Structures are given as C-alpha cells and as structure tokens.
Amino acid sequence: MDLAQLMTMNLDQLADLPGFEPPPNGAYTLKLKVANKKINSKDAVEFAYSVIACQEQTDPSLPPAEPGKRFSESFMLDNEIGVGKFKLAAAPIMQHFGITSFPEFFAKTATEIEVFGVVKGRKYEKDGEQRTSSNVSNIRVL
C-alpha cells in the first residue's frame, strides 16, 4: 500500500495487526527462520515460524490456522532452561545438515527452511497481562 491508496480508504478497510499467537495445537509443516535478538537487553535466539499446512490438529473443533500464520519461539541465553530448550530445538536441524558449529547453524537458518513440528501453545498471565507462548517439538527438516 502507498499513501495514494490509503487516501481512498477508511479505517475499517485497513487490515488488523496480525497476532503472533501460535496456531491451534497439532502437527504442522512450517517455514522456519532463526535469528539472534535482544529481549529486555538480554541475548536470545528466536525461531520464527510461518504455517505452510496443518497435518493434524489436536482439537478439530477449532478453526484451522491459515497458511502464512506467523508465530515465534524465543530461547533466552541467560539461563540454563533457555539454553537447554534451544539445544533441543537446534539439534535435529544441525544433525540434518551435518553441521556442528553455531556460526554454520545461524548461516544455514538465516533464510527460511521447511520443517515439520508439533506445536503446543500455552496461555498465561504475567504482570496482569494475558500472554501466549509456543513450543515446537519433534522438529524435522523436510
């Protein structure tokens, strides 16, 4: 969209900001891109996912995730749980590509790769705000 297009529209015609909640729990084919980032001034690794297709949804009564639905999972590097979860997520990708160093891992995953994964979302409250986290397990490079 450009400014000329915007000037022909009203507020209701603008798309809503997409949410980053995980899709309904289930098995998915996903695009994955990995990046380093800072969260509250602390180092983290973000696995950014985009849904390609749902293979099996845990609760079929929920509306399925649309292809292109985006969500992410972050691993904080300042604590052993974050590091351990990062290791579990990175290991099958590194094994698939036969790489052992993190510079190679980040270079390989800086562009999207296609993976299979089992997605599980969790809702919780922090500082009076409702939040959602996601966990993708059983990652397999396709």
GUZADREN-636047 format. One record per atom (N, C-alpha, C): residue number from 0; residue in one letter; atom name; x, y, z. Coordinates in Angstrom, 1 decimal. Layout:
BEGIN
{NUM,"A","CA",{X,Y,Z}}
...
//
This chain:
BEGIN
{0,"M","N",{0.8,-1.2,0.0}}
{0,"M","CA",{0.0,0.0,0.0}}
{0,"M","C",{0.9,1.2,0.0}}
{1,"D","N",{0.4,2.3,-0.7}}
{1,"D","CA",{1.1,3.5,-0.6}}
{1,"D","C",{0.1,4.6,-0.1}}
{2,"L","N",{0.6,5.8,0.0}}
{2,"L","CA",{-0.2,6.9,0.5}}
{2,"L","C",{-1.4,7.2,-0.3}}
{3,"A","N",{-1.3,7.1,-1.7}}
{3,"A","CA",{-2.4,7.4,-2.5}}
{3,"A","C",{-3.5,6.3,-2.3}}
{4,"Q","N",{-3.2,5.1,-2.1}}
{4,"Q","CA",{-4.2,4.0,-1.8}}
{4,"Q","C",{-4.8,4.3,-0.4}}
{5,"L","N",{-4.0,4.7,0.6}}
{5,"L","CA",{-4.5,5.0,1.9}}
{5,"L","C",{-5.6,6.1,1.8}}
{6,"M","N",{-5.3,7.1,1.0}}
{6,"M","CA",{-6.2,8.2,1.0}}
{6,"M","C",{-7.6,7.9,0.4}}
{7,"T","N",{-7.7,6.7,-0.3}}
{7,"T","CA",{-9.0,6.3,-0.8}}
{7,"T","C",{-9.8,5.3,0.1}}
{8,"M","N",{-9.2,5.1,1.3}}
{8,"M","CA",{-9.8,4.1,2.2}}
{8,"M","C",{-10.3,4.8,3.5}}
{9,"N","N",{-11.1,4.0,4.2}}
{9,"N","CA",{-11.5,4.4,5.6}}
{9,"N","C",{-10.9,3.4,6.6}}
{10,"L","N",{-11.0,3.7,7.9}}
{10,"L","CA",{-10.3,2.9,8.9}}
{10,"L","C",{-10.7,1.4,8.9}}
{11,"D","N",{-12.0,1.2,8.6}}
{11,"D","CA",{-12.5,-0.2,8.6}}
{11,"D","C",{-11.9,-1.0,7.4}}
{12,"Q","N",{-11.4,-0.4,6.4}}
{12,"Q","CA",{-10.8,-1.1,5.3}}
{12,"Q","C",{-9.4,-1.5,5.5}}
{13,"L","N",{-8.7,-1.0,6.5}}
{13,"L","CA",{-7.4,-1.4,6.8}}
{13,"L","C",{-7.3,-2.7,7.5}}
{14,"A","N",{-6.4,-3.5,7.2}}
{14,"A","CA",{-6.2,-4.8,7.8}}
{14,"A","C",{-5.8,-4.7,9.3}}
{15,"D","N",{-6.3,-5.6,10.1}}
{15,"D","CA",{-5.9,-5.6,11.5}}
{15,"D","C",{-4.4,-6.0,11.6}}
{16,"L","N",{-3.8,-5.6,12.7}}
{16,"L","CA",{-2.5,-6.1,13.0}}
{16,"L","C",{-2.5,-7.6,13.3}}
{17,"P","N",{-1.7,-8.4,12.5}}
{17,"P","CA",{-1.8,-9.8,12.8}}
{17,"P","C",{-1.2,-10.2,14.2}}
{18,"G","N",{-1.9,-11.1,14.8}}
{18,"G","CA",{-1.4,-11.6,16.1}}
{18,"G","C",{-0.2,-12.6,15.9}}
{19,"F","N",{0.5,-12.8,16.9}}
{19,"F","CA",{1.6,-13.8,16.8}}
{19,"F","C",{1.4,-15.0,17.7}}
{20,"E","N",{0.1,-15.2,18.1}}
{20,"E","CA",{-0.2,-16.4,18.9}}
{20,"E","C",{0.0,-17.6,18.0}}
{21,"P","N",{0.4,-18.7,18.7}}
{21,"P","CA",{0.6,-20.0,17.9}}
{21,"P","C",{-0.7,-20.5,17.3}}
{22,"P","N",{-0.6,-21.3,16.3}}
{22,"P","CA",{-1.8,-21.9,15.8}}
{22,"P","C",{-2.4,-22.9,16.7}}
{23,"P","N",{-3.6,-23.4,16.5}}
{23,"P","CA",{-4.1,-24.5,17.4}}
{23,"P","C",{-3.1,-25.7,17.5}}
{24,"N","N",{-3.0,-26.3,18.7}}
{24,"N","CA",{-2.1,-27.4,18.9}}
{24,"N","C",{-2.3,-28.4,17.8}}
{25,"G","N",{-1.1,-29.0,17.4}}
{25,"G","CA",{-1.2,-30.0,16.4}}
{25,"G","C",{0.2,-30.1,15.6}}
{26,"A","N",{0.2,-31.0,14.6}}
{26,"A","CA",{1.3,-31.2,13.8}}
{26,"A","C",{1.3,-30.4,12.5}}
{27,"Y","N",{2.4,-29.7,12.2}}
{27,"Y","CA",{2.4,-28.8,11.1}}
{27,"Y","C",{3.6,-28.9,10.2}}
{28,"T","N",{3.4,-28.5,9.0}}
{28,"T","CA",{4.6,-28.2,8.1}}
{28,"T","C",{4.8,-26.7,8.2}}
{29,"L","N",{6.0,-26.3,8.4}}
{29,"L","CA",{6.3,-24.9,8.7}}
{29,"L","C",{7.5,-24.4,8.0}}
{30,"K","N",{7.5,-23.1,7.8}}
{30,"K","CA",{8.8,-22.4,7.3}}
{30,"K","C",{9.4,-21.9,8.6}}
{31,"L","N",{10.7,-22.0,8.7}}
{31,"L","CA",{11.5,-21.6,9.9}}
{31,"L","C",{12.6,-20.7,9.5}}
{32,"K","N",{12.8,-19.6,10.2}}
{32,"K","CA",{13.9,-18.7,10.1}}
{32,"K","C",{14.4,-18.4,11.5}}
{33,"V","N",{15.7,-18.5,11.7}}
{33,"V","CA",{16.3,-18.3,13.0}}
{33,"V","C",{17.1,-17.1,13.0}}
{34,"A","N",{17.0,-16.3,14.2}}
{34,"A","CA",{17.8,-15.1,14.3}}
{34,"A","C",{18.2,-14.8,15.7}}
{35,"N","N",{19.3,-14.1,15.9}}
{35,"N","CA",{19.7,-13.6,17.2}}
{35,"N","C",{18.9,-12.3,17.5}}
{36,"K","N",{18.5,-12.1,18.7}}
{36,"K","CA",{17.8,-10.9,19.1}}
{36,"K","C",{18.1,-10.6,20.6}}
{37,"K","N",{17.7,-9.4,20.9}}
{37,"K","CA",{17.8,-8.9,22.3}}
{37,"K","C",{16.3,-8.9,22.9}}
{38,"I","N",{16.1,-9.4,24.0}}
{38,"I","CA",{14.8,-9.3,24.7}}
{38,"I","C",{15.1,-8.7,26.1}}
{39,"N","N",{14.6,-7.5,26.4}}
{39,"N","CA",{14.9,-6.8,27.6}}
{39,"N","C",{16.4,-6.8,27.9}}
{40,"S","N",{17.2,-6.4,26.8}}
{40,"S","CA",{18.6,-6.3,26.8}}
{40,"S","C",{19.4,-7.5,27.1}}
{41,"K","N",{18.7,-8.7,26.9}}
{41,"K","CA",{19.4,-10.0,27.1}}
{41,"K","C",{19.4,-10.7,25.8}}
{42,"D","N",{20.5,-11.5,25.6}}
{42,"D","CA",{20.6,-12.3,24.3}}
{42,"D","C",{19.6,-13.4,24.3}}
{43,"A","N",{19.0,-13.6,23.1}}
{43,"A","CA",{18.1,-14.7,22.9}}
{43,"A","C",{18.2,-15.1,21.4}}
{44,"V","N",{17.7,-16.3,21.2}}
{44,"V","CA",{17.6,-16.8,19.8}}
{44,"V","C",{16.1,-17.0,19.5}}
{45,"E","N",{15.7,-16.5,18.4}}
{45,"E","CA",{14.3,-16.6,18.0}}
{45,"E","C",{14.1,-17.5,16.8}}
{46,"F","N",{13.2,-18.5,17.0}}
{46,"F","CA",{12.8,-19.3,15.9}}
{46,"F","C",{11.4,-18.7,15.4}}
{47,"A","N",{11.4,-18.1,14.2}}
{47,"A","CA",{10.2,-17.5,13.6}}
{47,"A","C",{9.6,-18.5,12.7}}
{48,"Y","N",{8.4,-18.8,12.9}}
{48,"Y","CA",{7.7,-19.8,12.1}}
{48,"Y","C",{6.6,-19.2,11.2}}
{49,"S","N",{6.3,-19.8,10.1}}
{49,"S","CA",{5.1,-19.5,9.3}}
{49,"S","C",{4.5,-20.8,8.9}}
{50,"V","N",{3.2,-20.9,9.1}}
{50,"V","CA",{2.5,-22.1,8.7}}
{50,"V","C",{2.4,-22.3,7.2}}
{51,"I","N",{2.8,-23.5,6.8}}
{51,"I","CA",{2.5,-24.0,5.4}}
{51,"I","C",{1.2,-24.7,5.4}}
{52,"A","N",{1.1,-25.8,6.3}}
{52,"A","CA",{-0.1,-26.6,6.3}}
{52,"A","C",{-0.2,-27.3,7.6}}
{53,"C","N",{-1.4,-27.6,8.0}}
{53,"C","CA",{-1.7,-28.4,9.2}}
{53,"C","C",{-1.8,-29.8,8.8}}
{54,"Q","N",{-1.0,-30.7,9.4}}
{54,"Q","CA",{-1.1,-32.1,9.1}}
{54,"Q","C",{-2.1,-32.8,10.0}}
{55,"E","N",{-2.2,-32.4,11.3}}
{55,"E","CA",{-3.2,-33.0,12.2}}
{55,"E","C",{-3.4,-32.0,13.3}}
{56,"Q","N",{-4.6,-31.6,13.6}}
{56,"Q","CA",{-4.9,-30.7,14.6}}
{56,"Q","C",{-5.4,-31.4,15.8}}
{57,"T","N",{-4.9,-31.1,17.0}}
{57,"T","CA",{-5.3,-31.8,18.2}}
{57,"T","C",{-6.8,-31.7,18.5}}
{58,"D","N",{-7.3,-30.5,18.3}}
{58,"D","CA",{-8.8,-30.3,18.6}}
{58,"D","C",{-9.4,-29.8,17.2}}
{59,"P","N",{-10.0,-30.8,16.5}}
{59,"P","CA",{-10.6,-30.5,15.2}}
{59,"P","C",{-11.8,-29.5,15.3}}
{60,"S","N",{-12.3,-29.2,16.5}}
{60,"S","CA",{-13.4,-28.2,16.5}}
{60,"S","C",{-12.9,-26.8,16.4}}
{61,"L","N",{-11.6,-26.5,16.6}}
{61,"L","CA",{-11.1,-25.2,16.5}}
{61,"L","C",{-10.9,-24.9,15.0}}
{62,"P","N",{-11.0,-23.6,14.6}}
{62,"P","CA",{-10.8,-23.2,13.2}}
{62,"P","C",{-9.3,-23.5,12.9}}
{63,"P","N",{-9.0,-24.0,11.8}}
{63,"P","CA",{-7.6,-24.3,11.5}}
{63,"P","C",{-6.8,-23.0,11.2}}
{64,"A","N",{-5.5,-23.1,11.4}}
{64,"A","CA",{-4.6,-22.0,11.1}}
{64,"A","C",{-4.5,-21.8,9.6}}
{65,"E","N",{-4.6,-20.5,9.2}}
{65,"E","CA",{-4.4,-20.2,7.8}}
{65,"E","C",{-3.0,-20.3,7.4}}
{66,"P","N",{-2.7,-20.8,6.2}}
{66,"P","CA",{-1.3,-20.8,5.7}}
{66,"P","C",{-0.8,-19.4,5.7}}
{67,"G","N",{0.4,-19.2,6.2}}
{67,"G","CA",{1.1,-17.9,6.3}}
{67,"G","C",{1.0,-17.4,7.7}}
{68,"K","N",{0.2,-18.0,8.6}}
{68,"K","CA",{0.1,-17.6,10.0}}
{68,"K","C",{1.5,-17.6,10.6}}
{69,"R","N",{1.8,-16.5,11.3}}
{69,"R","CA",{3.2,-16.4,11.8}}
{69,"R","C",{3.2,-16.5,13.3}}
{70,"F","N",{4.2,-17.1,13.9}}
{70,"F","CA",{4.4,-17.1,15.4}}
{70,"F","C",{5.8,-17.4,15.6}}
{71,"S","N",{6.3,-17.2,16.9}}
{71,"S","CA",{7.7,-17.5,17.1}}
{71,"S","C",{7.9,-18.1,18.5}}
{72,"E","N",{9.1,-18.6,18.7}}
{72,"E","CA",{9.5,-19.2,19.9}}
{72,"E","C",{10.9,-18.6,20.2}}
{73,"S","N",{11.1,-18.1,21.4}}
{73,"S","CA",{12.3,-17.5,21.8}}
{73,"S","C",{13.0,-18.3,22.9}}
{74,"F","N",{14.3,-18.3,22.8}}
{74,"F","CA",{15.2,-19.0,23.8}}
{74,"F","C",{16.1,-18.0,24.4}}
{75,"M","N",{15.9,-17.8,25.7}}
{75,"M","CA",{16.8,-16.9,26.4}}
{75,"M","C",{18.1,-17.6,26.7}}
{76,"L","N",{19.2,-16.9,26.5}}
{76,"L","CA",{20.5,-17.5,26.6}}
{76,"L","C",{21.2,-17.2,28.0}}
{77,"D","N",{20.4,-16.5,28.8}}
{77,"D","CA",{21.0,-16.1,30.1}}
{77,"D","C",{20.6,-17.1,31.2}}
{78,"N","N",{20.0,-18.2,30.9}}
{78,"N","CA",{19.6,-19.2,31.9}}
{78,"N","C",{19.6,-20.6,31.3}}
{79,"E","N",{19.8,-21.6,32.2}}
{79,"E","CA",{20.0,-23.0,31.7}}
{79,"E","C",{18.8,-23.6,31.0}}
{80,"I","N",{17.6,-23.2,31.4}}
{80,"I","CA",{16.4,-23.7,30.8}}
{80,"I","C",{16.3,-23.2,29.4}}
{81,"G","N",{16.5,-21.9,29.1}}
{81,"G","CA",{16.5,-21.4,27.8}}
{81,"G","C",{17.6,-22.0,26.9}}
{82,"V","N",{18.8,-22.2,27.4}}
{82,"V","CA",{19.9,-22.8,26.7}}
{82,"V","C",{19.5,-24.3,26.4}}
{83,"G","N",{19.0,-25.0,27.4}}
{83,"G","CA",{18.7,-26.4,27.2}}
{83,"G","C",{17.6,-26.6,26.1}}
{84,"K","N",{16.5,-25.7,26.2}}
{84,"K","CA",{15.5,-25.8,25.2}}
{84,"K","C",{16.0,-25.4,23.8}}
{85,"F","N",{16.9,-24.5,23.7}}
{85,"F","CA",{17.5,-24.1,22.4}}
{85,"F","C",{18.3,-25.3,21.9}}
{86,"K","N",{19.0,-26.0,22.7}}
{86,"K","CA",{19.8,-27.1,22.3}}
{86,"K","C",{18.8,-28.2,21.7}}
{87,"L","N",{17.7,-28.5,22.4}}
{87,"L","CA",{16.8,-29.5,21.9}}
{87,"L","C",{16.2,-29.1,20.5}}
{88,"A","N",{15.9,-27.8,20.3}}
{88,"A","CA",{15.3,-27.3,19.1}}
{88,"A","C",{16.4,-27.3,17.9}}
{89,"A","N",{17.6,-26.9,18.3}}
{89,"A","CA",{18.6,-26.8,17.2}}
{89,"A","C",{19.2,-28.1,16.8}}
{90,"A","N",{19.3,-29.1,17.7}}
{90,"A","CA",{19.9,-30.4,17.4}}
{90,"A","C",{19.5,-31.1,16.2}}
{91,"P","N",{18.1,-31.3,16.0}}
{91,"P","CA",{17.8,-32.0,14.8}}
{91,"P","C",{18.1,-31.3,13.5}}
{92,"I","N",{18.1,-30.0,13.5}}
{92,"I","CA",{18.4,-29.2,12.3}}
{92,"I","C",{19.9,-29.3,12.0}}
{93,"M","N",{20.7,-29.2,13.1}}
{93,"M","CA",{22.2,-29.3,12.9}}
{93,"M","C",{22.5,-30.7,12.4}}
{94,"Q","N",{21.9,-31.7,13.0}}
{94,"Q","CA",{22.1,-33.1,12.5}}
{94,"Q","C",{21.7,-33.3,11.1}}
{95,"H","N",{20.6,-32.8,10.7}}
{95,"H","CA",{20.1,-32.9,9.3}}
{95,"H","C",{21.1,-32.4,8.3}}
{96,"F","N",{21.7,-31.2,8.6}}
{96,"F","CA",{22.6,-30.5,7.7}}
{96,"F","C",{24.1,-30.9,7.9}}
{97,"G","N",{24.3,-31.8,8.9}}
{97,"G","CA",{25.7,-32.2,9.2}}
{97,"G","C",{26.6,-31.1,9.7}}
{98,"I","N",{26.0,-30.2,10.4}}
{98,"I","CA",{26.8,-29.1,10.9}}
{98,"I","C",{27.0,-29.2,12.4}}
{99,"T","N",{28.1,-28.6,12.9}}
{99,"T","CA",{28.4,-28.7,14.4}}
{99,"T","C",{28.6,-27.4,15.0}}
{100,"S","N",{28.8,-26.4,14.3}}
{100,"S","CA",{29.1,-25.1,14.9}}
{100,"S","C",{27.9,-24.1,14.8}}
{101,"F","N",{27.8,-23.2,15.7}}
{101,"F","CA",{26.7,-22.3,15.7}}
{101,"F","C",{26.8,-21.2,14.6}}
{102,"P","N",{28.0,-20.8,14.2}}
{102,"P","CA",{28.1,-19.9,13.0}}
{102,"P","C",{27.5,-20.6,11.8}}
{103,"E","N",{27.8,-21.9,11.6}}
{103,"E","CA",{27.2,-22.6,10.4}}
{103,"E","C",{25.6,-22.7,10.6}}
{104,"F","N",{25.2,-23.0,11.8}}
{104,"F","CA",{23.8,-23.1,12.1}}
{104,"F","C",{23.0,-21.8,11.8}}
{105,"F","N",{23.5,-20.7,12.3}}
{105,"F","CA",{22.9,-19.4,12.0}}
{105,"F","C",{22.9,-19.0,10.5}}
{106,"A","N",{24.0,-19.4,9.8}}
{106,"A","CA",{24.1,-19.1,8.4}}
{106,"A","C",{23.1,-19.9,7.6}}
{107,"K","N",{22.9,-21.2,8.0}}
{107,"K","CA",{22.0,-22.1,7.3}}
{107,"K","C",{20.5,-21.7,7.5}}
{108,"T","N",{20.2,-21.2,8.7}}
{108,"T","CA",{18.8,-20.9,9.1}}
{108,"T","C",{18.5,-19.4,9.0}}
{109,"A","N",{19.4,-18.6,8.4}}
{109,"A","CA",{19.1,-17.2,8.2}}
{109,"A","C",{18.1,-17.0,7.1}}
{110,"T","N",{18.0,-17.9,6.2}}
{110,"T","CA",{16.9,-18.0,5.2}}
{110,"T","C",{16.0,-19.1,5.6}}
{111,"E","N",{14.8,-19.0,5.2}}
{111,"E","CA",{13.8,-20.0,5.6}}
{111,"E","C",{14.1,-21.4,5.2}}
{112,"I","N",{13.9,-22.3,6.1}}
{112,"I","CA",{13.9,-23.8,5.7}}
{112,"I","C",{12.6,-24.4,6.1}}
{113,"E","N",{12.2,-25.5,5.4}}
{113,"E","CA",{10.9,-26.1,5.7}}
{113,"E","C",{11.1,-27.2,6.7}}
{114,"V","N",{10.3,-27.2,7.7}}
{114,"V","CA",{10.4,-28.2,8.8}}
{114,"V","C",{9.0,-28.8,9.1}}
{115,"F","N",{9.0,-29.9,9.7}}
{115,"F","CA",{7.8,-30.5,10.4}}
{115,"F","C",{8.0,-30.2,11.9}}
{116,"G","N",{6.9,-29.9,12.6}}
{116,"G","CA",{7.0,-29.8,14.0}}
{116,"G","C",{5.6,-29.9,14.7}}
{117,"V","N",{5.6,-30.3,15.9}}
{117,"V","CA",{4.4,-30.4,16.7}}
{117,"V","C",{4.3,-29.1,17.6}}
{118,"V","N",{3.3,-28.4,17.4}}
{118,"V","CA",{3.1,-27.1,18.0}}
{118,"V","C",{2.2,-27.2,19.2}}
{119,"K","N",{2.6,-26.6,20.3}}
{119,"K","CA",{1.8,-26.5,21.5}}
{119,"K","C",{1.8,-25.1,22.1}}
{120,"G","N",{0.7,-24.5,22.2}}
{120,"G","CA",{0.6,-23.1,22.7}}
{120,"G","C",{0.1,-23.2,24.2}}
{121,"R","N",{0.5,-22.1,24.9}}
{121,"R","CA",{0.1,-22.1,26.3}}
{121,"R","C",{-0.2,-20.6,26.6}}
{122,"K","N",{-1.4,-20.4,27.3}}
{122,"K","CA",{-1.8,-19.1,27.7}}
{122,"K","C",{-1.4,-18.9,29.2}}
{123,"Y","N",{-0.9,-17.7,29.6}}
{123,"Y","CA",{-0.6,-17.5,31.0}}
{123,"Y","C",{-0.7,-16.0,31.2}}
{124,"E","N",{-0.6,-15.6,32.5}}
{124,"E","CA",{-0.7,-14.2,32.8}}
{124,"E","C",{0.6,-13.8,33.4}}
{125,"K","N",{1.1,-12.6,33.0}}
{125,"K","CA",{2.4,-12.0,33.6}}
{125,"K","C",{2.2,-10.5,33.7}}
{126,"D","N",{2.4,-10.0,34.9}}
{126,"D","CA",{2.3,-8.6,35.2}}
{126,"D","C",{0.9,-8.1,34.8}}
{127,"G","N",{-0.1,-8.9,35.1}}
{127,"G","CA",{-1.5,-8.6,34.8}}
{127,"G","C",{-1.9,-8.6,33.4}}
{128,"E","N",{-1.0,-9.1,32.5}}
{128,"E","CA",{-1.3,-9.2,31.0}}
{128,"E","C",{-1.5,-10.6,30.6}}
{129,"Q","N",{-2.5,-10.9,29.8}}
{129,"Q","CA",{-2.6,-12.2,29.2}}
{129,"Q","C",{-1.6,-12.4,28.1}}
{130,"R","N",{-0.8,-13.5,28.2}}
{130,"R","CA",{0.2,-13.7,27.2}}
{130,"R","C",{0.1,-15.2,26.6}}
{131,"T","N",{0.7,-15.4,25.5}}
{131,"T","CA",{0.7,-16.7,24.9}}
{131,"T","C",{2.1,-17.1,24.6}}
{132,"S","N",{2.5,-18.3,24.9}}
{132,"S","CA",{3.8,-18.8,24.4}}
{132,"S","C",{3.6,-20.0,23.6}}
{133,"S","N",{4.6,-20.3,22.8}}
{133,"S","CA",{4.5,-21.5,21.9}}
{133,"S","C",{5.8,-22.4,22.1}}
{134,"N","N",{5.6,-23.6,21.9}}
{134,"N","CA",{6.7,-24.6,21.9}}
{134,"N","C",{6.5,-25.5,20.7}}
{135,"V","N",{7.6,-25.7,19.9}}
{135,"V","CA",{7.5,-26.6,18.8}}
{135,"V","C",{8.5,-27.7,19.1}}
{136,"S","N",{8.0,-28.9,19.1}}
{136,"S","CA",{8.8,-30.1,19.4}}
{136,"S","C",{8.8,-31.0,18.2}}
{137,"N","N",{9.6,-32.0,18.3}}
{137,"N","CA",{9.8,-33.1,17.2}}
{137,"N","C",{10.1,-32.4,15.9}}
{138,"I","N",{11.0,-31.4,15.9}}
{138,"I","CA",{11.3,-30.7,14.7}}
{138,"I","C",{12.1,-31.7,13.8}}
{139,"R","N",{11.7,-31.7,12.5}}
{139,"R","CA",{12.4,-32.5,11.5}}
{139,"R","C",{12.5,-31.6,10.2}}
{140,"V","N",{13.6,-31.5,9.6}}
{140,"V","CA",{13.8,-30.8,8.4}}
{140,"V","C",{13.3,-31.6,7.2}}
{141,"L","N",{12.5,-30.9,6.4}}
{141,"L","CA",{11.9,-31.6,5.2}}
{141,"L","C",{12.7,-31.4,4.0}}
//
